[in-house]
Amino acid sequence: MNDELSLFGDEPTPDAPIAPAVTPIAEWQINLLRKALDARSLTTMSERQSVIEAAAGRSVESLRALTHDEGLQVLSRLGQAPVLGRASKSAWDDRDEDTWIDRL
């Protein structure tokens, strides 16, 4: 069969590139992205969108516009970035009243 011509003339050409299949983002990834954005106290849509676009490396209309691989990439980059505000203050620094040690 290798030397015979195809009946319909659609022989595969060896130099034709095969496009990889694009998998849409999963619901669990969207939920994790939203939690990561909430943990960074990003509440406005413009703040969230700019952070997602910076991590994805392209403009994104919504989280559902990301692919599965892009979702993993964005989650990874958000996980590597420090959460602002948390590292600068501890619970000790955030206390409201003096403790017995402060009164000594």
N, C-alpha and C positions, 0 to 999 in steps of 0.2 A: 504494500500500500504506500510505502514511502516514495516510490518512483512514479506512482500514478498521479494524475491531476485530480484535483477535487472536482466534484460534480458542479459545485456552485461558485467556484473561483474565489473562495475565501480562505486561501492557504495562509497560515500564520507566517508573518515575516520575522526572521530571527532578530532583526535590528529594531523592531517596534518596541518602544518602552511600555512596560506594564504599569499603569497607575495604581498606587496603593489604595485600598479601600478606606474611606473616611468613616469612622465610627462616631455617631453623635454622642454628646456628653450624657452621662448617666445621671439619674435623679439624685443618687447618693453624693455625686460630686457637686451638684448644685447646692445641696444642703450643707455640705462641708465648706464650700466657698462662702455661703451666706454667714455661717457661724464664724469663719475666720474674719470676715469683714466686720461683724458685730463685735468680736473680741478686740478689734482695733478702734472701736468707737466711731466707725465710719457710718454716719446715718443718712447723709444726703446722697441722692442718686449720682450727682456729679462727682462726688468724692469716690464713691464705690467704683464708678465707671473708669475714672482716671487710674485708680490703683489696678484694676483688672486689665486695662489696656496696657499699662506699663509692664505688667508681669507677662502678658500674652505676646507683647511685641507688635500688636496691630490694633486697629480700631474695632470695637465690639459693640453691637447694638444692645445685646442682652446676654445673660449667662448661657442661655440656650443656643446662642450662635457659636459657642465654642465647640471644638471637637473633643473627643475623649482624651486624646493626647495633650491638647492644649489645657484641658481642665487639670490634668495631672501636673503639667508644667506650672500653671498658675498656683496650684495648691503648694507645690514644692517651694516656689519663690516666696509665697506668703509665709510659709513656715520658717524660712530662713531669715526673714526680716524681723527685727525686734519689735515687740509691741510697744508703742510709744506710751509713756506715762507710767507704766508699771515698774520698769527697772529703775527709774529715777527716785521713787519713793517707796518706802516699806510701810507695813501696817503700823510699825512703831512710830514712824514720822507722821502718820496720818491720824493719830489718836486725838480725841477731843479734849480730854481732861488730863491733869497731872496725875501721875501714879504715886504710890507711896514712896518710891525711890526719888522722884522729882521733889517731893516735899522735905526730904532729909536735909 
